[in-house]
Amino acid sequence: MMGCDGAILRAVLRLAGASPADSTNTARDGSLSRLLIGVCLATWLLVSWEATSAQINPIPPPPPRARPKVSQVYLSRLVRQLGAPEYSQREEATERLIGLGAPSVPMLERAALAGGPEATTRAIAILETLYLTGDDETSDAAEEALERLADSEKQEAAARATEVLLSNQRFRERRALQRIVELGGVVKDVLGEVLDVRDPTALGREIPILQLGLAWRGGDDGLRHVKRLRSLQVLYVITGCGVSDKALEELRRALPNLKSIERRGPAYFGVGGTQHEQGCVITSVRADSAAARAGIAQGDVLLEFDGKKVKTFRDLVELIGQKKPGDRVKVLLRREGQLKTVEVVLDAWK
Protein backbone atom coordinates (compact mmCIF):
# COMPACT_ATOMS: atom_id res chain seq x y z
CA MET A 1 0.00 0.00 0.00
CA MET A 2 2.84 2.46 0.84
CA GLY A 3 4.51 1.75 -2.51
CA CYS A 4 1.27 2.58 -4.30
CA ASP A 5 0.86 5.77 -2.23
CA GLY A 6 4.39 6.88 -3.16
CA ALA A 7 3.77 6.27 -6.86
CA ILE A 8 0.62 8.40 -6.72
CA LEU A 9 2.49 11.20 -4.93
CA ARG A 10 5.32 11.25 -7.48
CA ALA A 11 2.83 11.26 -10.37
CA VAL A 12 0.92 14.18 -8.91
CA LEU A 13 4.08 16.20 -8.27
CA ARG A 14 5.06 15.72 -11.90
CA LEU A 15 1.63 16.94 -13.00
CA ALA A 16 2.15 20.03 -10.84
CA GLY A 17 5.48 20.78 -12.50
CA ALA A 18 7.63 19.66 -9.60
CA SER A 19 9.60 16.61 -8.56
CA PRO A 20 10.36 15.10 -5.18
CA ALA A 21 13.68 16.96 -5.29
CA ASP A 22 11.90 20.24 -6.12
CA SER A 23 10.03 20.08 -2.82
CA THR A 24 13.24 21.03 -0.99
CA ASN A 25 14.19 23.82 -3.43
CA THR A 26 10.90 25.60 -4.08
CA ALA A 27 12.18 28.90 -2.68
CA ARG A 28 14.94 28.99 -5.34
CA ASP A 29 12.87 28.10 -8.43
CA GLY A 30 9.56 29.77 -7.50
CA SER A 31 7.51 26.53 -7.80
CA LEU A 32 6.05 26.74 -4.30
CA SER A 33 2.50 27.35 -5.49
CA ARG A 34 2.65 24.46 -7.91
CA LEU A 35 4.03 22.18 -5.22
CA LEU A 36 1.24 23.13 -2.81
CA ILE A 37 -1.35 22.39 -5.49
CA GLY A 38 0.33 19.05 -6.10
CA VAL A 39 0.38 18.16 -2.42
CA CYS A 40 -3.33 19.00 -2.06
CA LEU A 41 -4.17 16.93 -5.12
CA ALA A 42 -2.03 14.08 -3.85
CA THR A 43 -3.79 14.16 -0.48
CA TRP A 44 -7.20 14.04 -2.16
CA LEU A 45 -6.16 11.10 -4.34
CA LEU A 46 -4.72 9.21 -1.38
CA VAL A 47 -7.93 9.67 0.64
CA SER A 48 -9.99 8.54 -2.36
CA TRP A 49 -7.72 5.52 -2.79
CA GLU A 50 -8.15 4.53 0.86
CA ALA A 51 -11.94 4.91 0.63
CA THR A 52 -12.11 2.82 -2.56
CA SER A 53 -9.82 0.21 -1.03
CA ALA A 54 -12.05 -0.01 2.04
CA GLN A 55 -15.10 -0.61 -0.17
CA ILE A 56 -13.36 -3.33 -2.17
CA ASN A 57 -11.82 -5.00 0.89
CA PRO A 58 -14.12 -4.13 3.81
CA ILE A 59 -13.04 -5.03 7.31
CA PRO A 60 -15.03 -8.13 8.28
CA PRO A 61 -17.35 -7.77 11.27
CA PRO A 62 -16.20 -9.39 14.49
CA PRO A 63 -17.55 -12.90 15.10
CA PRO A 64 -20.59 -13.11 17.39
CA ARG A 65 -19.67 -13.40 21.01
CA ALA A 66 -20.28 -16.84 22.41
CA ARG A 67 -22.74 -17.00 25.29
CA PRO A 68 -20.72 -17.67 28.47
CA LYS A 69 -21.32 -21.02 30.12
CA VAL A 70 -23.22 -20.89 33.38
CA SER A 71 -22.56 -23.33 36.19
CA GLN A 72 -25.49 -25.62 36.90
CA VAL A 73 -24.61 -25.42 40.59
CA TYR A 74 -24.92 -21.65 40.42
CA LEU A 75 -28.23 -21.89 38.59
CA SER A 76 -29.57 -24.37 41.14
CA ARG A 77 -28.64 -22.03 43.98
CA LEU A 78 -30.41 -19.10 42.32
CA VAL A 79 -33.53 -21.17 41.66
CA ARG A 80 -33.64 -22.35 45.28
CA GLN A 81 -33.46 -18.71 46.35
CA LEU A 82 -36.77 -18.07 44.56
CA GLY A 83 -38.45 -19.76 47.53
CA ALA A 84 -36.22 -18.20 50.20
CA PRO A 85 -37.95 -16.66 53.24
CA GLU A 86 -36.14 -13.33 52.78
CA TYR A 87 -37.69 -11.04 50.17
CA SER A 88 -34.31 -9.54 49.27
CA GLN A 89 -32.93 -12.98 48.40
CA ARG A 90 -35.92 -13.76 46.21
CA GLU A 91 -35.55 -10.43 44.39
CA GLU A 92 -31.81 -10.88 43.90
CA ALA A 93 -32.30 -14.37 42.47
CA THR A 94 -35.04 -13.09 40.15
CA GLU A 95 -32.84 -10.32 38.74
CA ARG A 96 -29.87 -12.64 38.23
CA LEU A 97 -31.90 -15.35 36.51
CA ILE A 98 -33.38 -12.78 34.13
CA GLY A 99 -29.88 -11.51 33.37
CA LEU A 100 -28.63 -15.01 32.54
CA GLY A 101 -31.21 -15.44 29.76
CA ALA A 102 -31.62 -18.74 27.89
CA PRO A 103 -29.36 -20.89 30.14
CA SER A 104 -31.72 -20.30 33.06
CA VAL A 105 -34.86 -21.54 31.24
CA PRO A 106 -34.58 -25.32 31.94
CA MET A 107 -34.01 -24.72 35.65
CA LEU A 108 -36.91 -22.27 35.80
CA GLU A 109 -39.20 -24.81 34.17
CA ARG A 110 -38.20 -27.45 36.71
CA ALA A 111 -38.68 -24.96 39.55
CA ALA A 112 -42.19 -24.15 38.33
CA LEU A 113 -43.05 -27.86 38.42
CA ALA A 114 -41.26 -28.90 41.61
CA GLY A 115 -41.15 -25.75 43.75
CA GLY A 116 -43.61 -24.32 46.22
CA PRO A 117 -46.21 -21.66 45.37
CA GLU A 118 -43.76 -18.75 45.67
CA ALA A 119 -41.10 -20.45 43.54
CA THR A 120 -43.68 -21.51 40.93
CA THR A 121 -45.12 -18.01 40.63
CA ARG A 122 -41.71 -16.37 40.40
CA ALA A 123 -40.30 -18.93 37.95
CA ILE A 124 -43.20 -18.41 35.54
CA ALA A 125 -42.99 -14.63 35.94
CA ILE A 126 -39.30 -14.79 35.00
CA LEU A 127 -40.11 -16.99 32.01
CA GLU A 128 -42.66 -14.41 30.88
CA THR A 129 -40.06 -11.63 31.13
CA LEU A 130 -37.53 -13.67 29.15
CA TYR A 131 -40.21 -14.47 26.57
CA LEU A 132 -41.15 -10.83 26.03
CA THR A 133 -37.74 -9.16 26.31
CA GLY A 134 -35.10 -11.75 25.44
CA ASP A 135 -33.25 -12.31 22.18
CA ASP A 136 -34.65 -14.85 19.70
CA GLU A 137 -32.93 -17.82 21.33
CA THR A 138 -34.09 -16.85 24.80
CA SER A 139 -37.61 -15.98 23.71
CA ASP A 140 -38.00 -19.28 21.83
CA ALA A 141 -36.77 -21.30 24.81
CA ALA A 142 -39.04 -19.46 27.24
CA GLU A 143 -42.08 -19.83 24.98
CA GLU A 144 -41.59 -23.58 24.60
CA ALA A 145 -41.13 -23.93 28.37
CA LEU A 146 -44.36 -22.01 29.00
CA GLU A 147 -46.20 -24.24 26.52
CA ARG A 148 -45.00 -27.39 28.29
CA LEU A 149 -45.98 -25.94 31.65
CA ALA A 150 -49.43 -25.07 30.31
CA ASP A 151 -49.87 -28.76 29.40
CA SER A 152 -48.41 -30.04 32.68
CA GLU A 153 -50.29 -31.90 35.39
CA LYS A 154 -49.34 -29.40 38.08
CA GLN A 155 -52.53 -27.39 38.20
CA GLU A 156 -51.08 -24.19 39.60
CA ALA A 157 -48.24 -24.08 37.07
CA ALA A 158 -50.52 -25.02 34.17
CA ALA A 159 -53.05 -22.30 35.03
CA ARG A 160 -50.42 -19.60 35.43
CA ALA A 161 -48.53 -20.54 32.24
CA THR A 162 -51.79 -20.64 30.27
CA GLU A 163 -52.67 -17.18 31.57
CA VAL A 164 -49.29 -15.84 30.45
CA LEU A 165 -49.67 -17.26 26.94
CA LEU A 166 -53.23 -16.00 26.52
CA SER A 167 -52.43 -12.52 27.81
CA ASN A 168 -49.62 -12.23 25.27
CA GLN A 169 -51.47 -13.85 22.37
CA ARG A 170 -50.93 -11.01 19.86
CA PHE A 171 -47.20 -10.98 20.58
CA ARG A 172 -47.17 -14.75 20.29
CA GLU A 173 -48.94 -14.75 16.93
CA ARG A 174 -46.63 -12.08 15.47
CA ARG A 175 -43.57 -14.12 16.41
CA ALA A 176 -45.13 -17.30 15.04
CA LEU A 177 -46.03 -15.61 11.74
CA GLN A 178 -42.47 -14.37 11.31
CA ARG A 179 -41.13 -17.90 11.86
CA ILE A 180 -43.71 -19.36 9.47
CA VAL A 181 -42.80 -16.90 6.71
CA GLU A 182 -39.09 -17.61 7.26
CA LEU A 183 -39.90 -21.30 6.70
CA GLY A 184 -41.70 -20.57 3.42
CA GLY A 185 -45.31 -20.13 4.53
CA VAL A 186 -47.49 -17.43 2.94
CA VAL A 187 -50.17 -15.37 4.69
CA LYS A 188 -53.02 -14.13 2.48
CA ASP A 189 -56.21 -12.13 2.76
CA VAL A 190 -59.61 -13.47 1.70
CA LEU A 191 -58.97 -12.34 -1.90
CA GLY A 192 -55.71 -14.28 -2.09
CA GLU A 193 -53.40 -11.27 -1.85
CA VAL A 194 -50.17 -11.82 0.07
CA LEU A 195 -49.93 -9.94 3.38
CA ASP A 196 -46.74 -8.53 4.88
CA VAL A 197 -46.64 -9.93 8.42
CA ARG A 198 -44.06 -7.31 9.42
CA ASP A 199 -46.66 -4.59 8.88
CA PRO A 200 -48.73 -4.29 12.08
CA THR A 201 -51.61 -2.78 10.10
CA ALA A 202 -51.78 -5.65 7.58
CA LEU A 203 -53.62 -8.02 9.90
CA GLY A 204 -56.80 -7.45 11.85
CA ARG A 205 -58.08 -9.56 14.71
CA GLU A 206 -58.06 -12.65 12.49
CA ILE A 207 -55.52 -14.30 10.20
CA PRO A 208 -57.58 -15.07 7.08
CA ILE A 209 -55.50 -17.65 5.19
CA LEU A 210 -52.19 -19.42 5.71
CA GLN A 211 -50.76 -21.31 2.76
CA LEU A 212 -48.10 -24.02 3.03
CA GLY A 213 -46.89 -24.62 -0.51
CA LEU A 214 -43.92 -26.21 -2.24
CA ALA A 215 -41.64 -23.56 -0.70
CA TRP A 216 -42.50 -24.78 2.82
CA ARG A 217 -39.33 -25.99 4.57
CA GLY A 218 -40.83 -26.61 7.99
CA GLY A 219 -42.30 -30.08 7.45
CA ASP A 220 -44.39 -31.44 10.31
CA ASP A 221 -42.13 -29.90 12.95
CA GLY A 222 -42.78 -26.39 11.66
CA LEU A 223 -46.48 -26.79 12.46
CA ARG A 224 -45.64 -26.01 16.09
CA HIS A 225 -45.56 -22.37 15.00
CA VAL A 226 -48.94 -22.72 13.27
CA LYS A 227 -50.43 -24.11 16.51
CA ARG A 228 -49.80 -20.68 18.06
CA LEU A 229 -52.13 -18.96 15.58
CA ARG A 230 -55.37 -19.11 17.55
CA SER A 231 -57.03 -16.59 15.20
CA LEU A 232 -56.19 -18.50 12.00
CA GLN A 233 -59.30 -19.09 9.88
CA VAL A 234 -58.23 -21.25 6.90
CA LEU A 235 -55.13 -23.33 6.18
CA TYR A 236 -54.25 -24.34 2.61
CA VAL A 237 -51.87 -27.30 2.37
CA ILE A 238 -50.50 -27.77 -1.13
CA THR A 239 -49.67 -31.28 -2.34
CA GLY A 240 -45.94 -31.93 -2.01
CA CYS A 241 -45.24 -29.48 0.82
CA GLY A 242 -44.08 -32.25 3.17
CA VAL A 243 -46.83 -32.09 5.81
CA SER A 244 -48.44 -35.37 6.90
CA ASP A 245 -52.13 -36.06 7.53
CA LYS A 246 -51.30 -37.11 11.09
CA ALA A 247 -49.67 -33.76 11.81
CA LEU A 248 -52.67 -31.95 10.35
CA GLU A 249 -55.04 -33.89 12.60
CA GLU A 250 -52.99 -32.85 15.63
CA LEU A 251 -53.10 -29.27 14.41
CA ARG A 252 -56.88 -29.42 14.03
CA ARG A 253 -57.22 -30.54 17.65
CA ALA A 254 -54.86 -27.78 18.82
CA LEU A 255 -56.82 -25.07 16.96
CA PRO A 256 -60.54 -25.67 17.57
CA ASN A 257 -61.42 -22.27 16.05
CA LEU A 258 -59.78 -23.12 12.73
CA LYS A 259 -62.61 -23.20 10.19
CA SER A 260 -60.99 -25.51 7.65
CA ILE A 261 -57.81 -27.26 6.57
CA GLU A 262 -57.90 -27.69 2.81
CA ARG A 263 -55.60 -29.93 0.80
CA ARG A 264 -54.99 -28.39 -2.60
CA GLY A 265 -53.26 -29.77 -5.69
CA PRO A 266 -50.20 -28.06 -7.16
CA ALA A 267 -52.17 -26.23 -9.89
CA TYR A 268 -53.61 -22.76 -9.25
CA PHE A 269 -56.65 -21.26 -10.98
CA GLY A 270 -57.09 -17.97 -9.13
CA VAL A 271 -60.80 -17.60 -8.33
CA GLY A 272 -63.15 -17.58 -5.38
CA GLY A 273 -66.65 -18.90 -5.76
CA THR A 274 -69.94 -19.87 -4.22
CA GLN A 275 -72.73 -22.28 -5.03
CA HIS A 276 -75.39 -21.43 -7.61
CA GLU A 277 -78.38 -23.45 -8.76
CA GLN A 278 -76.76 -23.95 -12.17
CA GLY A 279 -73.09 -24.03 -11.26
CA CYS A 280 -70.42 -22.12 -9.38
CA VAL A 281 -70.66 -18.31 -9.28
CA ILE A 282 -67.25 -16.63 -9.49
CA THR A 283 -67.11 -14.14 -6.61
CA SER A 284 -63.50 -13.00 -7.08
CA VAL A 285 -60.70 -13.28 -9.62
CA ARG A 286 -57.14 -12.65 -8.53
CA ALA A 287 -55.24 -10.23 -10.75
CA ASP A 288 -52.65 -11.81 -13.06
CA SER A 289 -53.92 -15.32 -12.31
CA ALA A 290 -54.65 -18.07 -14.83
CA ALA A 291 -58.36 -17.23 -14.64
CA ALA A 292 -57.76 -13.50 -15.14
CA ARG A 293 -55.55 -14.08 -18.18
CA ALA A 294 -58.27 -16.28 -19.69
CA GLY A 295 -60.80 -13.46 -19.32
CA ILE A 296 -62.89 -15.00 -16.54
CA ALA A 297 -64.65 -12.28 -14.53
CA GLN A 298 -66.50 -11.82 -11.28
CA GLY A 299 -70.16 -12.78 -11.73
CA ASP A 300 -69.50 -15.49 -14.32
CA VAL A 301 -71.24 -18.80 -13.63
CA LEU A 302 -68.78 -21.64 -14.17
CA LEU A 303 -70.59 -24.70 -15.53
CA GLU A 304 -67.86 -27.10 -16.66
CA PHE A 305 -64.15 -27.51 -16.03
CA ASP A 306 -62.20 -29.72 -18.43
CA GLY A 307 -65.47 -31.24 -19.66
CA LYS A 308 -66.75 -32.12 -16.18
CA LYS A 309 -69.83 -30.60 -14.56
CA VAL A 310 -69.30 -28.09 -11.77
CA LYS A 311 -72.12 -27.56 -9.27
CA THR A 312 -70.25 -26.14 -6.27
CA PHE A 313 -66.98 -24.39 -5.54
CA ARG A 314 -65.84 -27.59 -3.83
CA ASP A 315 -66.38 -29.45 -7.12
CA LEU A 316 -64.15 -26.90 -8.85
CA VAL A 317 -61.43 -27.20 -6.20
CA GLU A 318 -61.38 -30.99 -6.54
CA LEU A 319 -61.13 -30.81 -10.34
CA ILE A 320 -58.29 -28.28 -10.19
CA GLY A 321 -56.55 -30.58 -7.70
CA GLN A 322 -56.31 -33.27 -10.38
CA LYS A 323 -54.27 -31.00 -12.67
CA LYS A 324 -50.67 -29.83 -12.83
CA PRO A 325 -49.22 -26.36 -13.41
CA GLY A 326 -49.04 -25.70 -17.15
CA ASP A 327 -52.04 -27.90 -18.03
CA ARG A 328 -54.49 -26.41 -20.55
CA VAL A 329 -58.17 -26.88 -19.76
CA LYS A 330 -61.43 -25.77 -21.36
CA VAL A 331 -63.84 -23.90 -19.09
CA LEU A 332 -67.52 -23.47 -19.95
CA LEU A 333 -69.22 -20.52 -18.29
CA ARG A 334 -72.36 -18.44 -18.54
CA ARG A 335 -72.06 -14.66 -18.75
CA GLU A 336 -75.12 -12.42 -19.00
CA GLY A 337 -77.17 -15.36 -20.26
CA GLN A 338 -74.68 -16.36 -22.96
CA LEU A 339 -72.55 -19.51 -22.94
CA LYS A 340 -68.84 -18.96 -23.40
CA THR A 341 -65.88 -21.35 -23.55
CA VAL A 342 -62.38 -20.19 -22.64
CA GLU A 343 -59.04 -21.99 -22.45
CA VAL A 344 -57.05 -21.65 -19.25
CA VAL A 345 -53.35 -22.41 -18.71
CA LEU A 346 -53.08 -23.29 -15.03
CA ASP A 347 -50.48 -21.67 -12.77
CA ALA A 348 -48.58 -23.08 -9.80
CA TRP A 349 -49.36 -21.95 -6.26
CA LYS A 350 -47.10 -19.12 -5.12
C-alpha positions as MATLAB code, in Angstrom:
seq = 'MMGCDGAILRAVLRLAGASPADSTNTARDGSLSRLLIGVCLATWLLVSWEATSAQINPIPPPPPRARPKVSQVYLSRLVRQLGAPEYSQREEATERLIGLGAPSVPMLERAALAGGPEATTRAIAILETLYLTGDDETSDAAEEALERLADSEKQEAAARATEVLLSNQRFRERRALQRIVELGGVVKDVLGEVLDVRDPTALGREIPILQLGLAWRGGDDGLRHVKRLRSLQVLYVITGCGVSDKALEELRRALPNLKSIERRGPAYFGVGGTQHEQGCVITSVRADSAAARAGIAQGDVLLEFDGKKVKTFRDLVELIGQKKPGDRVKVLLRREGQLKTVEVVLDAWK';
ca = [
       0.000    0.000    0.000;
       2.836    2.455    0.838;
       4.508    1.750   -2.507;
       1.273    2.576   -4.303;
       0.865    5.772   -2.233;
       4.393    6.881   -3.155;
       3.767    6.275   -6.861;
       0.618    8.397   -6.720;
       2.490   11.202   -4.926;
       5.319   11.254   -7.483;
       2.833   11.257  -10.374;
       0.917   14.178   -8.909;
       4.079   16.196   -8.271;
       5.064   15.724  -11.902;
       1.626   16.937  -13.002;
       2.150   20.028  -10.835;
       5.478   20.776  -12.496;
       7.635   19.656   -9.596;
       9.598   16.609   -8.562;
      10.360   15.097   -5.185;
      13.683   16.964   -5.291;
      11.903   20.240   -6.117;
      10.034   20.080   -2.817;
      13.238   21.032   -0.988;
      14.185   23.820   -3.428;
      10.898   25.604   -4.085;
      12.175   28.901   -2.678;
      14.943   28.987   -5.340;
      12.873   28.098   -8.432;
       9.565   29.774   -7.504;
       7.507   26.531   -7.803;
       6.054   26.737   -4.295;
       2.499   27.348   -5.490;
       2.645   24.458   -7.910;
       4.033   22.185   -5.220;
       1.241   23.129   -2.813;
      -1.347   22.385   -5.487;
       0.330   19.054   -6.101;
       0.377   18.164   -2.415;
      -3.334   19.004   -2.060;
      -4.170   16.926   -5.119;
      -2.033   14.078   -3.848;
      -3.789   14.160   -0.479;
      -7.195   14.037   -2.158;
      -6.159   11.103   -4.336;
      -4.722    9.208   -1.382;
      -7.929    9.673    0.640;
      -9.993    8.538   -2.360;
      -7.717    5.520   -2.793;
      -8.147    4.530    0.861;
     -11.942    4.906    0.633;
     -12.112    2.816   -2.557;
      -9.818    0.205   -1.032;
     -12.045   -0.011    2.038;
     -15.098   -0.608   -0.166;
     -13.359   -3.332   -2.166;
     -11.818   -4.996    0.894;
     -14.117   -4.130    3.809;
     -13.043   -5.029    7.307;
     -15.031   -8.135    8.280;
     -17.352   -7.775   11.275;
     -16.204   -9.394   14.490;
     -17.546  -12.904   15.096;
     -20.588  -13.115   17.389;
     -19.674  -13.404   21.013;
     -20.283  -16.841   22.413;
     -22.735  -16.997   25.288;
     -20.725  -17.671   28.466;
     -21.320  -21.023   30.121;
     -23.219  -20.894   33.377;
     -22.557  -23.328   36.195;
     -25.493  -25.616   36.901;
     -24.611  -25.424   40.591;
     -24.916  -21.645   40.424;
     -28.229  -21.888   38.586;
     -29.573  -24.367   41.140;
     -28.636  -22.027   43.980;
     -30.413  -19.101   42.324;
     -33.526  -21.170   41.658;
     -33.636  -22.348   45.283;
     -33.463  -18.712   46.350;
     -36.772  -18.067   44.565;
     -38.452  -19.761   47.533;
     -36.218  -18.198   50.200;
     -37.945  -16.656   53.243;
     -36.140  -13.328   52.777;
     -37.692  -11.044   50.172;
     -34.308   -9.539   49.270;
     -32.928  -12.976   48.404;
     -35.916  -13.759   46.205;
     -35.553  -10.429   44.391;
     -31.811  -10.876   43.897;
     -32.301  -14.374   42.469;
     -35.037  -13.091   40.152;
     -32.839  -10.324   38.737;
     -29.874  -12.637   38.229;
     -31.901  -15.346   36.509;
     -33.381  -12.780   34.126;
     -29.883  -11.512   33.367;
     -28.633  -15.009   32.536;
     -31.213  -15.438   29.756;
     -31.623  -18.737   27.889;
     -29.359  -20.888   30.136;
     -31.725  -20.304   33.058;
     -34.863  -21.537   31.239;
     -34.583  -25.315   31.936;
     -34.006  -24.722   35.653;
     -36.907  -22.275   35.803;
     -39.201  -24.813   34.168;
     -38.205  -27.451   36.715;
     -38.680  -24.963   39.552;
     -42.188  -24.151   38.329;
     -43.048  -27.862   38.416;
     -41.263  -28.903   41.614;
     -41.155  -25.750   43.747;
     -43.609  -24.318   46.223;
     -46.207  -21.663   45.374;
     -43.761  -18.749   45.669;
     -41.098  -20.452   43.537;
     -43.676  -21.507   40.933;
     -45.119  -18.010   40.632;
     -41.708  -16.365   40.400;
     -40.303  -18.933   37.951;
     -43.202  -18.413   35.541;
     -42.992  -14.635   35.944;
     -39.298  -14.792   35.001;
     -40.105  -16.995   32.008;
     -42.658  -14.409   30.878;
     -40.061  -11.633   31.132;
     -37.531  -13.666   29.148;
     -40.208  -14.472   26.573;
     -41.149  -10.834   26.027;
     -37.742   -9.156   26.306;
     -35.098  -11.745   25.439;
     -33.248  -12.309   22.179;
     -34.652  -14.847   19.703;
     -32.925  -17.824   21.332;
     -34.086  -16.847   24.800;
     -37.613  -15.978   23.711;
     -37.997  -19.276   21.827;
     -36.767  -21.297   24.806;
     -39.045  -19.458   27.242;
     -42.081  -19.829   24.980;
     -41.588  -23.576   24.605;
     -41.133  -23.929   28.374;
     -44.361  -22.011   28.998;
     -46.203  -24.244   26.515;
     -44.995  -27.386   28.287;
     -45.978  -25.938   31.646;
     -49.432  -25.065   30.306;
     -49.874  -28.760   29.404;
     -48.410  -30.043   32.679;
     -50.292  -31.904   35.394;
     -49.337  -29.402   38.084;
     -52.532  -27.389   38.204;
     -51.077  -24.186   39.602;
     -48.235  -24.082   37.068;
     -50.524  -25.016   34.170;
     -53.050  -22.305   35.034;
     -50.417  -19.597   35.430;
     -48.532  -20.544   32.236;
     -51.790  -20.644   30.266;
     -52.674  -17.185   31.572;
     -49.286  -15.843   30.446;
     -49.668  -17.264   26.936;
     -53.226  -15.999   26.519;
     -52.435  -12.515   27.807;
     -49.618  -12.232   25.267;
     -51.466  -13.854   22.367;
     -50.927  -11.014   19.860;
     -47.197  -10.983   20.580;
     -47.168  -14.755   20.293;
     -48.937  -14.751   16.930;
     -46.635  -12.085   15.470;
     -43.565  -14.117   16.409;
     -45.131  -17.296   15.038;
     -46.025  -15.615   11.738;
     -42.469  -14.371   11.314;
     -41.130  -17.899   11.856;
     -43.708  -19.364    9.466;
     -42.801  -16.903    6.710;
     -39.089  -17.607    7.261;
     -39.898  -21.304    6.701;
     -41.702  -20.565    3.424;
     -45.313  -20.128    4.533;
     -47.494  -17.435    2.940;
     -50.167  -15.367    4.692;
     -53.021  -14.130    2.480;
     -56.211  -12.134    2.759;
     -59.612  -13.470    1.695;
     -58.968  -12.345   -1.898;
     -55.711  -14.281   -2.093;
     -53.404  -11.270   -1.849;
     -50.166  -11.824    0.072;
     -49.933   -9.938    3.381;
     -46.742   -8.526    4.885;
     -46.637   -9.930    8.415;
     -44.055   -7.306    9.415;
     -46.656   -4.590    8.880;
     -48.727   -4.294   12.083;
     -51.614   -2.782   10.103;
     -51.780   -5.647    7.580;
     -53.617   -8.024    9.905;
     -56.798   -7.455   11.852;
     -58.075   -9.555   14.711;
     -58.059  -12.646   12.492;
     -55.518  -14.305   10.202;
     -57.582  -15.073    7.076;
     -55.499  -17.653    5.189;
     -52.188  -19.419    5.714;
     -50.760  -21.310    2.756;
     -48.097  -24.017    3.035;
     -46.891  -24.618   -0.514;
     -43.923  -26.206   -2.236;
     -41.642  -23.561   -0.701;
     -42.500  -24.784    2.819;
     -39.332  -25.991    4.567;
     -40.828  -26.609    7.995;
     -42.296  -30.078    7.447;
     -44.392  -31.441   10.309;
     -42.134  -29.901   12.946;
     -42.785  -26.386   11.661;
     -46.484  -26.787   12.459;
     -45.640  -26.011   16.087;
     -45.562  -22.369   14.998;
     -48.941  -22.724   13.271;
     -50.427  -24.107   16.506;
     -49.801  -20.680   18.061;
     -52.133  -18.961   15.580;
     -55.366  -19.109   17.553;
     -57.031  -16.588   15.204;
     -56.186  -18.496   12.004;
     -59.305  -19.088    9.882;
     -58.235  -21.247    6.901;
     -55.135  -23.331    6.179;
     -54.245  -24.338    2.614;
     -51.874  -27.301    2.365;
     -50.497  -27.767   -1.134;
     -49.666  -31.283   -2.340;
     -45.936  -31.930   -2.013;
     -45.238  -29.485    0.822;
     -44.078  -32.254    3.167;
     -46.832  -32.095    5.807;
     -48.444  -35.368    6.896;
     -52.131  -36.062    7.526;
     -51.303  -37.113   11.091;
     -49.666  -33.763   11.812;
     -52.670  -31.946   10.350;
     -55.043  -33.888   12.602;
     -52.988  -32.854   15.634;
     -53.097  -29.275   14.409;
     -56.875  -29.419   14.027;
     -57.218  -30.540   17.651;
     -54.864  -27.777   18.817;
     -56.823  -25.065   16.957;
     -60.538  -25.668   17.574;
     -61.416  -22.267   16.053;
     -59.776  -23.123   12.725;
     -62.609  -23.200   10.188;
     -60.986  -25.506    7.650;
     -57.807  -27.261    6.566;
     -57.896  -27.692    2.808;
     -55.600  -29.928    0.804;
     -54.986  -28.385   -2.600;
     -53.262  -29.771   -5.690;
     -50.197  -28.057   -7.162;
     -52.169  -26.231   -9.895;
     -53.607  -22.762   -9.247;
     -56.652  -21.265  -10.976;
     -57.091  -17.970   -9.130;
     -60.801  -17.604   -8.333;
     -63.148  -17.579   -5.380;
     -66.650  -18.903   -5.756;
     -69.937  -19.870   -4.224;
     -72.727  -22.284   -5.028;
     -75.389  -21.432   -7.613;
     -78.380  -23.450   -8.755;
     -76.760  -23.948  -12.167;
     -73.086  -24.026  -11.263;
     -70.418  -22.121   -9.379;
     -70.661  -18.312   -9.284;
     -67.247  -16.633   -9.488;
     -67.112  -14.145   -6.605;
     -63.503  -13.000   -7.078;
     -60.696  -13.280   -9.620;
     -57.143  -12.655   -8.531;
     -55.238  -10.226  -10.746;
     -52.648  -11.814  -13.064;
     -53.915  -15.318  -12.312;
     -54.652  -18.069  -14.829;
     -58.361  -17.226  -14.643;
     -57.762  -13.496  -15.139;
     -55.549  -14.082  -18.178;
     -58.267  -16.281  -19.695;
     -60.805  -13.462  -19.316;
     -62.889  -15.002  -16.541;
     -64.645  -12.276  -14.533;
     -66.501  -11.822  -11.280;
     -70.158  -12.784  -11.726;
     -69.502  -15.490  -14.322;
     -71.238  -18.805  -13.626;
     -68.779  -21.640  -14.166;
     -70.592  -24.704  -15.526;
     -67.856  -27.098  -16.657;
     -64.154  -27.513  -16.026;
     -62.203  -29.715  -18.430;
     -65.465  -31.242  -19.661;
     -66.754  -32.119  -16.178;
     -69.826  -30.600  -14.562;
     -69.296  -28.087  -11.766;
     -72.116  -27.562   -9.267;
     -70.247  -26.137   -6.275;
     -66.981  -24.392   -5.541;
     -65.840  -27.588   -3.830;
     -66.376  -29.453   -7.121;
     -64.153  -26.898   -8.849;
     -61.434  -27.200   -6.201;
     -61.377  -30.985   -6.540;
     -61.130  -30.814  -10.339;
     -58.293  -28.284  -10.193;
     -56.548  -30.576   -7.698;
     -56.305  -33.266  -10.384;
     -54.272  -31.001  -12.666;
     -50.671  -29.832  -12.829;
     -49.218  -26.360  -13.407;
     -49.044  -25.699  -17.153;
     -52.038  -27.904  -18.027;
     -54.491  -26.406  -20.548;
     -58.171  -26.877  -19.757;
     -61.434  -25.770  -21.360;
     -63.838  -23.898  -19.085;
     -67.519  -23.472  -19.946;
     -69.218  -20.519  -18.293;
     -72.364  -18.441  -18.542;
     -72.065  -14.660  -18.753;
     -75.121  -12.423  -19.005;
     -77.172  -15.358  -20.257;
     -74.677  -16.363  -22.956;
     -72.545  -19.509  -22.942;
     -68.840  -18.962  -23.396;
     -65.877  -21.349  -23.550;
     -62.376  -20.188  -22.639;
     -59.041  -21.986  -22.449;
     -57.054  -21.654  -19.247;
     -53.351  -22.413  -18.705;
     -53.076  -23.292  -15.030;
     -50.475  -21.673  -12.768;
     -48.579  -23.075   -9.802;
     -49.358  -21.948   -6.263;
     -47.101  -19.121   -5.119;
];
